[in-house]
């Protein structure tokens, strides 16, 4: 009886407030669990089949490393390994933008669960013992109302059972948008943009950074530099999507 009542309530709610797919804007079924239609949900694909062993960028021609991480180049980076749950395409972008710009903060638990399912297939991240989100500058935090990366990190840490620290890393410079910058410009833009303010928390730890999207990895590298200066043993990164 309770099941029938719940189903009836969902049907009525759907009639009054119909939901649409975040990816294609088509109507969702009344009993849809997620926020993407079946067609868009199938478009969520893991990066690959070949990715750089360090930064996780997709290698269209195969190989082990991308050009910027090849040989000894990879040794200069503080972030040892970057992995992502999904490729950044129409479906994953819809989820990220809805969380980041659309005010749909309630998407974070679902997206964190998706990251958790993929995490089991990424043994290179299994050594992490502390979860830290990529921080927002206080001005952007005030404008947006929340840090989407912190929401993802909180739920992910809870699901996986690892300690979470949301205040050990801060953004000390309100950097301009990265969208118009190349790789070198992004790295320079992020240099000195972060600071570890609770070194006693990260000292000797393998930190797993959580963010929504990785593009060139410049933001993650800036965070890793600050965490290493604070005494972190090692810094890894995991994002929802990878451009």
C-alpha positions as CSV (number, residue, x, y, z in Angstrom):
1,X,0.0,0.0,0.0
2,X,2.8,2.4,0.9
3,X,4.5,1.7,-2.4
4,X,1.3,2.5,-4.4
5,X,0.9,5.7,-2.4
6,X,4.5,6.7,-3.2
7,X,4.0,6.0,-6.9
8,X,0.8,8.0,-7.0
9,X,2.5,10.9,-5.3
10,X,5.3,10.9,-7.8
11,X,2.9,10.8,-10.7
12,X,0.9,13.7,-9.4
13,X,4.1,15.6,-8.7
14,X,5.3,14.9,-12.2
15,X,2.1,16.2,-13.7
16,X,2.3,19.4,-11.7
17,X,6.1,19.9,-12.1
18,X,7.3,17.9,-15.0
19,X,11.1,17.3,-15.1
20,X,13.2,17.5,-18.3
21,X,16.5,15.9,-19.2
22,X,19.4,18.3,-18.4
23,X,21.2,17.1,-21.6
24,X,18.5,17.3,-24.3
25,X,15.5,19.0,-22.5
26,X,13.2,16.1,-23.4
27,X,10.6,15.1,-20.8
28,X,11.8,12.5,-18.3
29,X,9.6,9.6,-17.2
30,X,7.7,10.2,-13.9
31,X,9.7,7.5,-12.2
32,X,13.1,8.5,-13.6
33,X,15.8,8.3,-10.9
34,X,18.4,10.6,-12.4
35,X,18.4,13.9,-14.3
36,X,19.4,12.6,-17.8
37,X,17.1,10.6,-20.2
38,X,18.3,7.1,-21.0
39,X,19.8,8.3,-24.3
40,X,21.9,11.0,-22.7
41,X,22.8,8.8,-19.8
42,X,24.3,6.3,-22.3
43,X,26.6,9.2,-23.5
44,X,28.4,9.3,-20.2
45,X,31.6,7.6,-21.2
46,X,34.8,7.0,-19.3
47,X,37.9,8.8,-20.7
48,X,39.9,6.6,-23.1
49,X,40.4,4.0,-24.3
50,X,44.0,5.3,-24.0
51,X,44.9,8.0,-21.4
52,X,48.1,9.6,-20.2
53,X,49.3,7.8,-17.1
54,X,50.0,11.0,-15.3
55,X,47.5,13.7,-16.3
56,X,44.7,11.5,-17.7
57,X,44.2,13.3,-21.0
58,X,42.8,11.2,-23.8
59,X,45.5,9.9,-26.2
60,X,43.9,9.6,-29.6
61,X,46.9,7.8,-31.1
62,X,47.6,5.6,-28.1
63,X,50.8,5.5,-26.1
64,X,51.5,5.9,-22.4
65,X,52.0,9.6,-21.9
66,X,50.9,12.8,-23.5
67,X,53.5,15.3,-24.9
68,X,53.7,17.4,-21.7
69,X,54.1,14.4,-19.4
70,X,56.5,12.4,-21.6
71,X,59.9,11.4,-20.3
72,X,61.2,13.6,-17.5
73,X,58.6,16.3,-18.1
74,X,56.1,14.6,-15.8
75,X,58.5,14.8,-12.9
76,X,58.2,18.6,-12.6
77,X,54.5,18.4,-11.7
78,X,53.4,18.2,-8.1
79,X,50.1,16.5,-8.9
80,X,51.2,12.9,-9.4
81,X,48.1,11.5,-11.0
82,X,44.8,13.0,-12.4
83,X,41.8,10.8,-13.2
84,X,38.2,11.6,-14.1
85,X,34.9,9.7,-14.0
86,X,33.7,10.8,-17.5
87,X,34.7,12.5,-20.7
88,X,33.5,16.1,-20.9
89,X,30.8,15.8,-23.5
90,X,27.2,17.1,-23.9
91,X,25.9,14.9,-21.1
92,X,28.6,15.4,-18.5
93,X,28.8,19.1,-19.4
94,X,25.0,19.4,-18.7
95,X,25.4,18.0,-15.3
96,X,28.5,20.1,-14.4
97,X,26.9,23.3,-15.7
98,X,23.7,22.7,-13.8
99,X,25.6,22.1,-10.6
100,X,28.1,24.9,-11.1
101,X,26.0,27.7,-12.7
102,X,22.4,26.5,-12.5
103,X,22.1,26.5,-8.7
104,X,21.2,22.8,-8.7
105,X,23.3,21.9,-5.7
106,X,21.2,18.8,-5.1
107,X,22.9,17.2,-8.0
108,X,26.1,16.8,-6.0
109,X,25.2,13.5,-4.2
110,X,24.2,11.8,-7.5
111,X,27.4,13.0,-9.2
112,X,29.5,11.9,-6.3
113,X,28.0,8.5,-6.4
114,X,28.8,8.3,-10.1
115,X,32.4,9.2,-9.3
116,X,32.4,6.5,-6.6
117,X,31.3,3.8,-9.1
118,X,34.2,4.7,-11.4
119,X,36.7,5.0,-8.5
120,X,36.7,1.3,-8.0
121,X,38.3,1.0,-11.5
122,X,41.1,3.4,-10.7
123,X,43.5,1.5,-8.4
124,X,46.1,4.3,-8.9
125,X,44.0,6.5,-6.6
126,X,43.4,3.9,-3.9
127,X,46.4,5.1,-1.8
128,X,44.6,8.3,-0.9
129,X,43.9,8.9,2.8
130,X,42.5,12.4,2.8
131,X,39.9,14.2,0.6
132,X,40.3,17.9,-0.1
133,X,38.2,20.0,-2.5
134,X,39.5,22.6,-4.9
135,X,38.6,25.9,-3.1
136,X,36.8,28.9,-4.5
137,X,37.9,32.5,-3.8
138,X,35.6,34.1,-1.2
139,X,34.3,36.6,-3.7
140,X,33.1,33.8,-6.1
141,X,31.8,31.8,-3.2
142,X,29.7,34.7,-2.1
143,X,28.3,35.1,-5.7
144,X,27.6,31.4,-6.2
145,X,26.5,30.6,-2.7
146,X,28.4,27.3,-2.5
147,X,31.5,25.6,-3.8
148,X,30.4,22.8,-6.2
149,X,33.8,21.0,-5.7
150,X,33.3,21.0,-2.0
151,X,29.9,19.5,-2.3
152,X,31.2,16.8,-4.5
153,X,34.1,16.1,-2.2
154,X,31.9,16.0,0.9
155,X,29.6,13.4,-0.5
156,X,32.4,11.4,-2.1
157,X,34.3,11.3,1.2
158,X,31.2,10.2,3.0
159,X,30.5,7.4,0.4
160,X,34.0,6.1,0.4
161,X,34.7,6.5,4.1
162,X,37.8,8.8,4.0
163,X,38.4,11.9,6.1
164,X,37.4,15.2,4.5
165,X,39.0,18.6,5.1
166,X,37.3,21.5,3.5
167,X,39.3,24.3,5.1
168,X,42.9,23.3,4.8
169,X,43.4,24.7,1.3
170,X,42.3,28.3,0.4
171,X,42.4,30.4,-2.7
172,X,44.3,33.5,-2.0
173,X,44.0,35.2,-5.4
174,X,40.8,35.8,-7.3
175,X,42.3,34.7,-10.6
176,X,40.7,35.7,-14.0
177,X,38.8,33.1,-16.0
178,X,41.0,30.4,-17.6
179,X,38.8,29.9,-20.7
180,X,40.8,32.3,-23.0
181,X,44.2,31.1,-21.8
182,X,46.4,28.4,-23.3
183,X,48.2,25.8,-21.2
184,X,51.2,27.9,-20.3
185,X,48.9,30.9,-19.4
186,X,46.7,28.7,-17.2
187,X,49.7,27.3,-15.3
188,X,51.1,30.8,-14.8
189,X,47.6,32.1,-13.7
190,X,47.4,29.4,-11.0
191,X,50.9,29.8,-9.7
192,X,50.7,31.1,-6.1
193,X,46.9,31.2,-6.3
194,X,46.4,28.7,-3.4
195,X,47.8,28.3,0.1
196,X,47.7,25.5,2.6
197,X,46.5,27.0,5.9
198,X,46.3,23.8,8.0
199,X,49.6,22.0,7.3
200,X,49.1,19.8,10.4
201,X,46.2,18.2,8.7
202,X,47.9,17.3,5.4
203,X,51.4,16.6,6.7
204,X,52.5,13.1,5.6
205,X,49.2,12.4,3.9
206,X,48.3,11.3,0.4
207,X,45.8,13.9,-0.5
208,X,43.1,13.3,-3.1
209,X,41.9,16.6,-4.7
210,X,38.3,16.7,-5.9
211,X,37.1,19.1,-8.6
212,X,34.3,19.1,-11.2
213,X,36.3,19.4,-14.4
214,X,40.0,18.9,-15.5
215,X,41.1,20.8,-18.6
216,X,44.8,21.3,-18.6
217,X,45.2,20.4,-15.0
218,X,46.6,23.9,-14.1
219,X,44.2,24.5,-11.2
220,X,44.9,21.0,-9.8
221,X,48.6,21.7,-10.1
222,X,48.3,25.0,-8.3
223,X,46.5,23.2,-5.5
224,X,49.1,20.4,-5.4
225,X,51.9,22.9,-5.1
226,X,50.3,24.5,-2.0
227,X,49.6,21.1,-0.5
228,X,53.1,19.8,-1.0
229,X,54.5,23.0,0.5
230,X,52.2,22.3,3.5
231,X,53.8,18.9,4.0
232,X,51.6,16.5,2.0
233,X,53.4,13.3,1.1
234,X,51.7,13.0,-2.3
235,X,48.8,14.7,-4.2
236,X,46.4,12.9,-6.5
237,X,43.4,14.3,-8.2
238,X,39.9,13.1,-9.3
239,X,37.3,15.0,-11.2
240,X,33.8,14.4,-12.4
241,X,34.7,15.1,-16.1
242,X,37.8,15.5,-18.3
243,X,38.0,17.9,-21.2
